[in-house]
Amino acid sequence: AGGQVSLFRGGDRHGEVMHHQPEALKAIQRRVKNSFDPDNIFNPGRLYSWL
């Protein structure tokens, strides 16, 4: 149904957790995060290094 999953088992957890996102979705996610967390204090870079 178009879903995705990531599993880390004893591997490198410093890479991207989620899959690559198109630029349009990145822009939406940035706007949503900025509206809820304008000071960027809640888990910066946890899901994406760029978020």
CHARMM-style PDB file with segment names, atoms N, HN, CA, C and O in Angstrom:
ATOM      1  N   ALA     1       0.817  -1.189   0.000  1.00  0.00      PROA
ATOM      2  CA  ALA     1       0.000   0.000   0.000  1.00  0.00      PROA
ATOM      3  C   ALA     1       0.858   1.249   0.000  1.00  0.00      PROA
ATOM      4  O   ALA     1       0.367   2.323   0.346  1.00  0.00      PROA
ATOM      5  N   GLY     2       2.135   1.146  -0.380  1.00  0.00      PROA
ATOM      6  HN  GLY     2       2.534   0.273  -0.661  1.00  0.00      PROA
ATOM      7  CA  GLY     2       2.985   2.325  -0.462  1.00  0.00      PROA
ATOM      8  C   GLY     2       3.681   2.689   0.829  1.00  0.00      PROA
ATOM      9  O   GLY     2       4.237   3.782   0.936  1.00  0.00      PROA
ATOM     10  N   GLY     3       3.668   1.802   1.820  1.00  0.00      PROA
ATOM     11  HN  GLY     3       3.216   0.914   1.733  1.00  0.00      PROA
ATOM     12  CA  GLY     3       4.317   2.102   3.096  1.00  0.00      PROA
ATOM     13  C   GLY     3       5.819   1.882   3.039  1.00  0.00      PROA
ATOM     14  O   GLY     3       6.364   1.482   2.010  1.00  0.00      PROA
ATOM     15  N   GLN     4       6.475   2.146   4.149  1.00  0.00      PROA
ATOM     16  HN  GLN     4       6.032   2.471   4.985  1.00  0.00      PROA
ATOM     17  CA  GLN     4       7.915   1.937   4.235  1.00  0.00      PROA
ATOM     18  C   GLN     4       8.285   1.586   5.665  1.00  0.00      PROA
ATOM     19  O   GLN     4       7.544   1.898   6.597  1.00  0.00      PROA
ATOM     20  N   VAL     5       9.427   0.938   5.838  1.00  0.00      PROA
ATOM     21  HN  VAL     5      10.029   0.685   5.080  1.00  0.00      PROA
ATOM     22  CA  VAL     5       9.890   0.555   7.157  1.00  0.00      PROA
ATOM     23  C   VAL     5      11.411   0.540   7.157  1.00  0.00      PROA
ATOM     24  O   VAL     5      12.037   0.289   6.127  1.00  0.00      PROA
ATOM     25  N   SER     6      12.003   0.809   8.314  1.00  0.00      PROA
ATOM     26  HN  SER     6      11.495   1.012   9.151  1.00  0.00      PROA
ATOM     27  CA  SER     6      13.452   0.734   8.481  1.00  0.00      PROA
ATOM     28  C   SER     6      13.745  -0.117   9.706  1.00  0.00      PROA
ATOM     29  O   SER     6      13.078   0.014  10.733  1.00  0.00      PROA
ATOM     30  N   LEU     7      14.739  -0.987   9.599  1.00  0.00      PROA
ATOM     31  HN  LEU     7      15.281  -1.093   8.765  1.00  0.00      PROA
ATOM     32  CA  LEU     7      15.135  -1.830  10.709  1.00  0.00      PROA
ATOM     33  C   LEU     7      16.641  -1.716  10.888  1.00  0.00      PROA
ATOM     34  O   LEU     7      17.399  -1.897   9.935  1.00  0.00      PROA
ATOM     35  N   PHE     8      17.075  -1.417  12.107  1.00  0.00      PROA
ATOM     36  HN  PHE     8      16.460  -1.270  12.881  1.00  0.00      PROA
ATOM     37  CA  PHE     8      18.486  -1.363  12.433  1.00  0.00      PROA
ATOM     38  C   PHE     8      18.766  -2.482  13.413  1.00  0.00      PROA
ATOM     39  O   PHE     8      18.172  -2.534  14.491  1.00  0.00      PROA
ATOM     40  N   ARG     9      19.654  -3.367  13.050  1.00  0.00      PROA
ATOM     41  HN  ARG     9      20.136  -3.325  12.175  1.00  0.00      PROA
ATOM     42  CA  ARG     9      20.017  -4.457  13.947  1.00  0.00      PROA
ATOM     43  C   ARG     9      21.541  -4.526  13.990  1.00  0.00      PROA
ATOM     44  O   ARG     9      22.167  -5.132  13.121  1.00  0.00      PROA
ATOM     45  N   GLY    10      22.127  -3.906  15.000  1.00  0.00      PROA
ATOM     46  HN  GLY    10      21.618  -3.413  15.707  1.00  0.00      PROA
ATOM     47  CA  GLY    10      23.570  -3.950  15.170  1.00  0.00      PROA
ATOM     48  C   GLY    10      24.345  -3.239  14.079  1.00  0.00      PROA
ATOM     49  O   GLY    10      25.546  -3.464  13.927  1.00  0.00      PROA
ATOM     50  N   GLY    11      23.685  -2.395  13.327  1.00  0.00      PROA
ATOM     51  HN  GLY    11      22.710  -2.213  13.451  1.00  0.00      PROA
ATOM     52  CA  GLY    11      24.343  -1.710  12.217  1.00  0.00      PROA
ATOM     53  C   GLY    11      24.604  -0.249  12.503  1.00  0.00      PROA
ATOM     54  O   GLY    11      24.486   0.208  13.640  1.00  0.00      PROA
ATOM     55  N   ASP    12      24.950   0.459  11.486  1.00  0.00      PROA
ATOM     56  HN  ASP    12      25.045   0.088  10.562  1.00  0.00      PROA
ATOM     57  CA  ASP    12      25.235   1.889  11.581  1.00  0.00      PROA
ATOM     58  C   ASP    12      23.927   2.657  11.698  1.00  0.00      PROA
ATOM     59  O   ASP    12      23.115   2.650  10.773  1.00  0.00      PROA
ATOM     60  N   ARG    13      23.725   3.307  12.809  1.00  0.00      PROA
ATOM     61  HN  ARG    13      24.385   3.313  13.561  1.00  0.00      PROA
ATOM     62  CA  ARG    13      22.498   4.083  13.019  1.00  0.00      PROA
ATOM     63  C   ARG    13      22.688   5.565  12.730  1.00  0.00      PROA
ATOM     64  O   ARG    13      21.830   6.380  13.070  1.00  0.00      PROA
ATOM     65  N   HSD    14      23.792   5.915  12.114  1.00  0.00      PROA
ATOM     66  HN  HSD    14      24.489   5.254  11.838  1.00  0.00      PROA
ATOM     67  CA  HSD    14      24.057   7.322  11.825  1.00  0.00      PROA
ATOM     68  C   HSD    14      23.563   7.737  10.447  1.00  0.00      PROA
ATOM     69  O   HSD    14      23.604   8.922  10.115  1.00  0.00      PROA
ATOM     70  N   GLY    15      23.103   6.803   9.650  1.00  0.00      PROA
ATOM     71  HN  GLY    15      23.070   5.841   9.920  1.00  0.00      PROA
ATOM     72  CA  GLY    15      22.571   7.132   8.330  1.00  0.00      PROA
ATOM     73  C   GLY    15      21.152   7.667   8.442  1.00  0.00      PROA
ATOM     74  O   GLY    15      20.618   7.820   9.541  1.00  0.00      PROA
ATOM     75  N   GLU    16      20.559   7.945   7.313  1.00  0.00      PROA
ATOM     76  HN  GLU    16      20.993   7.821   6.421  1.00  0.00      PROA
ATOM     77  CA  GLU    16      19.171   8.411   7.297  1.00  0.00      PROA
ATOM     78  C   GLU    16      18.261   7.299   7.798  1.00  0.00      PROA
ATOM     79  O   GLU    16      18.426   6.140   7.416  1.00  0.00      PROA
ATOM     80  N   VAL    17      17.310   7.643   8.643  1.00  0.00      PROA
ATOM     81  HN  VAL    17      17.176   8.584   8.953  1.00  0.00      PROA
ATOM     82  CA  VAL    17      16.377   6.660   9.190  1.00  0.00      PROA
ATOM     83  C   VAL    17      15.264   6.397   8.185  1.00  0.00      PROA
ATOM     84  O   VAL    17      14.893   5.246   7.951  1.00  0.00      PROA
ATOM     85  N   MET    18      14.747   7.428   7.609  1.00  0.00      PROA
ATOM     86  HN  MET    18      15.048   8.362   7.799  1.00  0.00      PROA
ATOM     87  CA  MET    18      13.641   7.299   6.658  1.00  0.00      PROA
ATOM     88  C   MET    18      14.182   7.305   5.231  1.00  0.00      PROA
ATOM     89  O   MET    18      15.339   7.653   4.995  1.00  0.00      PROA
ATOM     90  N   HSD    19      13.345   6.923   4.302  1.00  0.00      PROA
ATOM     91  HN  HSD    19      12.405   6.640   4.493  1.00  0.00      PROA
ATOM     92  CA  HSD    19      13.724   6.857   2.901  1.00  0.00      PROA
ATOM     93  C   HSD    19      13.785   8.253   2.282  1.00  0.00      PROA
ATOM     94  O   HSD    19      13.251   9.217   2.831  1.00  0.00      PROA
ATOM     95  N   HSD    20      14.438   8.336   1.144  1.00  0.00      PROA
ATOM     96  HN  HSD    20      14.871   7.552   0.699  1.00  0.00      PROA
ATOM     97  CA  HSD    20      14.580   9.596   0.419  1.00  0.00      PROA
ATOM     98  C   HSD    20      13.209  10.200   0.115  1.00  0.00      PROA
ATOM     99  O   HSD    20      12.271   9.485  -0.238  1.00  0.00      PROA
ATOM    100  N   GLN    21      13.104  11.513   0.253  1.00  0.00      PROA
ATOM    101  HN  GLN    21      13.866  12.094   0.540  1.00  0.00      PROA
ATOM    102  CA  GLN    21      11.856  12.220  -0.018  1.00  0.00      PROA
ATOM    103  C   GLN    21      12.053  13.191  -1.172  1.00  0.00      PROA
ATOM    104  O   GLN    21      13.104  13.826  -1.267  1.00  0.00      PROA
ATOM    105  N   PRO    22      11.070  13.318  -2.047  1.00  0.00      PROA
ATOM    106  CA  PRO    22      11.131  14.325  -3.110  1.00  0.00      PROA
ATOM    107  C   PRO    22      11.154  15.738  -2.499  1.00  0.00      PROA
ATOM    108  O   PRO    22      10.698  15.943  -1.374  1.00  0.00      PROA
ATOM    109  N   GLU    23      11.677  16.683  -3.239  1.00  0.00      PROA
ATOM    110  HN  GLU    23      12.047  16.517  -4.153  1.00  0.00      PROA
ATOM    111  CA  GLU    23      11.806  18.064  -2.745  1.00  0.00      PROA
ATOM    112  C   GLU    23      10.474  18.649  -2.288  1.00  0.00      PROA
ATOM    113  O   GLU    23      10.434  19.389  -1.305  1.00  0.00      PROA
ATOM    114  N   ALA    24       9.388  18.330  -2.981  1.00  0.00      PROA
ATOM    115  HN  ALA    24       9.420  17.729  -3.779  1.00  0.00      PROA
ATOM    116  CA  ALA    24       8.077  18.870  -2.592  1.00  0.00      PROA
ATOM    117  C   ALA    24       7.682  18.387  -1.191  1.00  0.00      PROA
ATOM    118  O   ALA    24       7.169  19.167  -0.389  1.00  0.00      PROA
ATOM    119  N   LEU    25       7.919  17.111  -0.897  1.00  0.00      PROA
ATOM    120  HN  LEU    25       8.336  16.477  -1.548  1.00  0.00      PROA
ATOM    121  CA  LEU    25       7.597  16.596   0.431  1.00  0.00      PROA
ATOM    122  C   LEU    25       8.541  17.138   1.492  1.00  0.00      PROA
ATOM    123  O   LEU    25       8.128  17.365   2.629  1.00  0.00      PROA
ATOM    124  N   LYS    26       9.800  17.350   1.137  1.00  0.00      PROA
ATOM    125  HN  LYS    26      10.136  17.167   0.213  1.00  0.00      PROA
ATOM    126  CA  LYS    26      10.749  17.959   2.080  1.00  0.00      PROA
ATOM    127  C   LYS    26      10.270  19.346   2.489  1.00  0.00      PROA
ATOM    128  O   LYS    26      10.326  19.710   3.663  1.00  0.00      PROA
ATOM    129  N   ALA    27       9.804  20.106   1.522  1.00  0.00      PROA
ATOM    130  HN  ALA    27       9.759  19.810   0.568  1.00  0.00      PROA
ATOM    131  CA  ALA    27       9.331  21.466   1.813  1.00  0.00      PROA
ATOM    132  C   ALA    27       8.135  21.430   2.759  1.00  0.00      PROA
ATOM    133  O   ALA    27       8.051  22.237   3.685  1.00  0.00      PROA
ATOM    134  N   ILE    28       7.218  20.505   2.534  1.00  0.00      PROA
ATOM    135  HN  ILE    28       7.286  19.849   1.782  1.00  0.00      PROA
ATOM    136  CA  ILE    28       6.049  20.383   3.409  1.00  0.00      PROA
ATOM    137  C   ILE    28       6.485  19.983   4.813  1.00  0.00      PROA
ATOM    138  O   ILE    28       6.018  20.563   5.793  1.00  0.00      PROA
ATOM    139  N   GLN    29       7.371  19.004   4.921  1.00  0.00      PROA
ATOM    140  HN  GLN    29       7.751  18.533   4.125  1.00  0.00      PROA
ATOM    141  CA  GLN    29       7.821  18.557   6.242  1.00  0.00      PROA
ATOM    142  C   GLN    29       8.569  19.653   6.987  1.00  0.00      PROA
ATOM    143  O   GLN    29       8.428  19.777   8.203  1.00  0.00      PROA
ATOM    144  N   ARG    30       9.354  20.441   6.281  1.00  0.00      PROA
ATOM    145  HN  ARG    30       9.467  20.340   5.293  1.00  0.00      PROA
ATOM    146  CA  ARG    30      10.047  21.571   6.927  1.00  0.00      PROA
ATOM    147  C   ARG    30       9.046  22.581   7.471  1.00  0.00      PROA
ATOM    148  O   ARG    30       9.204  23.077   8.586  1.00  0.00      PROA
ATOM    149  N   ARG    31       8.011  22.886   6.683  1.00  0.00      PROA
ATOM    150  HN  ARG    31       7.882  22.483   5.777  1.00  0.00      PROA
ATOM    151  CA  ARG    31       7.004  23.858   7.132  1.00  0.00      PROA
ATOM    152  C   ARG    31       6.241  23.338   8.349  1.00  0.00      PROA
ATOM    153  O   ARG    31       5.978  24.096   9.283  1.00  0.00      PROA
ATOM    154  N   VAL    32       5.886  22.058   8.345  1.00  0.00      PROA
ATOM    155  HN  VAL    32       6.100  21.443   7.586  1.00  0.00      PROA
ATOM    156  CA  VAL    32       5.161  21.484   9.486  1.00  0.00      PROA
ATOM    157  C   VAL    32       6.044  21.518  10.731  1.00  0.00      PROA
ATOM    158  O   VAL    32       5.601  21.941  11.799  1.00  0.00      PROA
ATOM    159  N   LYS    33       7.300  21.069  10.591  1.00  0.00      PROA
ATOM    160  HN  LYS    33       7.660  20.725   9.724  1.00  0.00      PROA
ATOM    161  CA  LYS    33       8.202  21.067  11.746  1.00  0.00      PROA
ATOM    162  C   LYS    33       8.428  22.491  12.253  1.00  0.00      PROA
ATOM    163  O   LYS    33       8.405  22.721  13.462  1.00  0.00      PROA
ATOM    164  N   ASN    34       8.642  23.439  11.361  1.00  0.00      PROA
ATOM    165  HN  ASN    34       8.660  23.252  10.378  1.00  0.00      PROA
ATOM    166  CA  ASN    34       8.858  24.828  11.775  1.00  0.00      PROA
ATOM    167  C   ASN    34       7.638  25.413  12.473  1.00  0.00      PROA
ATOM    168  O   ASN    34       7.781  26.263  13.352  1.00  0.00      PROA
ATOM    169  N   SER    35       6.448  24.973  12.099  1.00  0.00      PROA
ATOM    170  HN  SER    35       6.332  24.283  11.386  1.00  0.00      PROA
ATOM    171  CA  SER    35       5.251  25.514  12.755  1.00  0.00      PROA
ATOM    172  C   SER    35       5.098  24.963  14.176  1.00  0.00      PROA
ATOM    173  O   SER    35       4.623  25.674  15.062  1.00  0.00      PROA
ATOM    174  N   PHE    36       5.494  23.709  14.404  1.00  0.00      PROA
ATOM    175  HN  PHE    36       5.879  23.131  13.685  1.00  0.00      PROA
ATOM    176  CA  PHE    36       5.387  23.115  15.733  1.00  0.00      PROA
ATOM    177  C   PHE    36       6.631  23.327  16.586  1.00  0.00      PROA
ATOM    178  O   PHE    36       6.549  23.320  17.815  1.00  0.00      PROA
ATOM    179  N   ASP    37       7.782  23.517  15.943  1.00  0.00      PROA
ATOM    180  HN  ASP    37       7.848  23.523  14.945  1.00  0.00      PROA
ATOM    181  CA  ASP    37       9.057  23.617  16.661  1.00  0.00      PROA
ATOM    182  C   ASP    37       9.921  24.718  16.026  1.00  0.00      PROA
ATOM    183  O   ASP    37      10.947  24.416  15.416  1.00  0.00      PROA
ATOM    184  N   PRO    38       9.524  25.968  16.159  1.00  0.00      PROA
ATOM    185  CA  PRO    38      10.243  27.053  15.486  1.00  0.00      PROA
ATOM    186  C   PRO    38      11.689  27.224  15.968  1.00  0.00      PROA
ATOM    187  O   PRO    38      12.523  27.746  15.228  1.00  0.00      PROA
ATOM    188  N   ASP    39      11.995  26.795  17.189  1.00  0.00      PROA
ATOM    189  HN  ASP    39      11.317  26.372  17.791  1.00  0.00      PROA
ATOM    190  CA  ASP    39      13.358  26.926  17.704  1.00  0.00      PROA
ATOM    191  C   ASP    39      14.212  25.691  17.448  1.00  0.00      PROA
ATOM    192  O   ASP    39      15.381  25.647  17.833  1.00  0.00      PROA
ATOM    193  N   ASN    40      13.623  24.683  16.793  1.00  0.00      PROA
ATOM    194  HN  ASN    40      12.674  24.719  16.480  1.00  0.00      PROA
ATOM    195  CA  ASN    40      14.333  23.454  16.403  1.00  0.00      PROA
ATOM    196  C   ASN    40      15.002  22.773  17.600  1.00  0.00      PROA
ATOM    197  O   ASN    40      16.178  22.415  17.549  1.00  0.00      PROA
ATOM    198  N   ILE    41      14.226  22.603  18.680  1.00  0.00      PROA
ATOM    199  HN  ILE    41      13.270  22.894  18.721  1.00  0.00      PROA
ATOM    200  CA  ILE    41      14.804  21.974  19.878  1.00  0.00      PROA
ATOM    201  C   ILE    41      14.371  20.520  20.061  1.00  0.00      PROA
ATOM    202  O   ILE    41      14.981  19.794  20.845  1.00  0.00      PROA
ATOM    203  N   PHE    42      13.333  20.085  19.355  1.00  0.00      PROA
ATOM    204  HN  PHE    42      12.837  20.675  18.718  1.00  0.00      PROA
ATOM    205  CA  PHE    42      12.831  18.718  19.518  1.00  0.00      PROA
ATOM    206  C   PHE    42      13.465  17.784  18.494  1.00  0.00      PROA
ATOM    207  O   PHE    42      13.106  17.809  17.317  1.00  0.00      PROA
ATOM    208  N   ASN    43      14.405  16.965  18.944  1.00  0.00      PROA
ATOM    209  HN  ASN    43      14.696  16.945  19.900  1.00  0.00      PROA
ATOM    210  CA  ASN    43      15.041  15.920  18.136  1.00  0.00      PROA
ATOM    211  C   ASN    43      15.523  16.397  16.765  1.00  0.00      PROA
ATOM    212  O   ASN    43      15.127  15.826  15.749  1.00  0.00      PROA
ATOM    213  N   PRO    44      16.358  17.418  16.712  1.00  0.00      PROA
ATOM    214  CA  PRO    44      16.852  17.858  15.401  1.00  0.00      PROA
ATOM    215  C   PRO    44      17.650  16.742  14.727  1.00  0.00      PROA
ATOM    216  O   PRO    44      18.532  16.137  15.338  1.00  0.00      PROA
ATOM    217  N   GLY    45      17.329  16.482  13.466  1.00  0.00      PROA
ATOM    218  HN  GLY    45      16.613  16.973  12.970  1.00  0.00      PROA
ATOM    219  CA  GLY    45      18.041  15.477  12.700  1.00  0.00      PROA
ATOM    220  C   GLY    45      17.697  14.036  13.021  1.00  0.00      PROA
ATOM    221  O   GLY    45      18.370  13.127  12.537  1.00  0.00      PROA
ATOM    222  N   ARG    46      16.683  13.802  13.813  1.00  0.00      PROA
ATOM    223  HN  ARG    46      16.135  14.541  14.207  1.00  0.00      PROA
ATOM    224  CA  ARG    46      16.373  12.420  14.208  1.00  0.00      PROA
ATOM    225  C   ARG    46      15.867  11.571  13.048  1.00  0.00      PROA
ATOM    226  O   ARG    46      16.366  10.469  12.824  1.00  0.00      PROA
ATOM    227  N   LEU    47      14.890  12.070  12.315  1.00  0.00      PROA
ATOM    228  HN  LEU    47      14.484  12.965  12.497  1.00  0.00      PROA
ATOM    229  CA  LEU    47      14.382  11.312  11.180  1.00  0.00      PROA
ATOM    230  C   LEU    47      15.190  11.563   9.910  1.00  0.00      PROA
ATOM    231  O   LEU    47      15.517  10.629   9.177  1.00  0.00      PROA
ATOM    232  N   TYR    48      15.503  12.809   9.662  1.00  0.00      PROA
ATOM    233  HN  TYR    48      15.237  13.567  10.258  1.00  0.00      PROA
ATOM    234  CA  TYR    48      16.281  13.204   8.487  1.00  0.00      PROA
ATOM    235  C   TYR    48      17.388  14.142   8.941  1.00  0.00      PROA
ATOM    236  O   TYR    48      17.180  14.959   9.837  1.00  0.00      PROA
ATOM    237  N   SER    49      18.535  14.035   8.346  1.00  0.00      PROA
ATOM    238  HN  SER    49      18.704  13.371   7.618  1.00  0.00      PROA
ATOM    239  CA  SER    49      19.629  14.946   8.717  1.00  0.00      PROA
ATOM    240  C   SER    49      19.297  16.385   8.371  1.00  0.00      PROA
ATOM    241  O   SER    49      19.799  17.307   9.014  1.00  0.00      PROA
ATOM    242  N   TRP    50      18.466  16.589   7.375  1.00  0.00      PROA
ATOM    243  HN  TRP    50      18.058  15.840   6.853  1.00  0.00      PROA
ATOM    244  CA  TRP    50      18.119  17.936   6.912  1.00  0.00      PROA
ATOM    245  C   TRP    50      16.922  18.523   7.667  1.00  0.00      PROA
ATOM    246  O   TRP    50      16.548  19.668   7.412  1.00  0.00      PROA
ATOM    247  N   LEU    51      16.323  17.784   8.573  1.00  0.00      PROA
ATOM    248  HN  LEU    51      16.627  16.854   8.781  1.00  0.00      PROA
ATOM    249  CA  LEU    51      15.112  18.282   9.259  1.00  0.00      PROA
ATOM    250  C   LEU    51      15.404  18.547  10.736  1.00  0.00      PROA
ATOM    251  OT1 LEU    51      14.515  18.968  11.475  1.00  0.00      PROA
TER     252      LEU     51
END
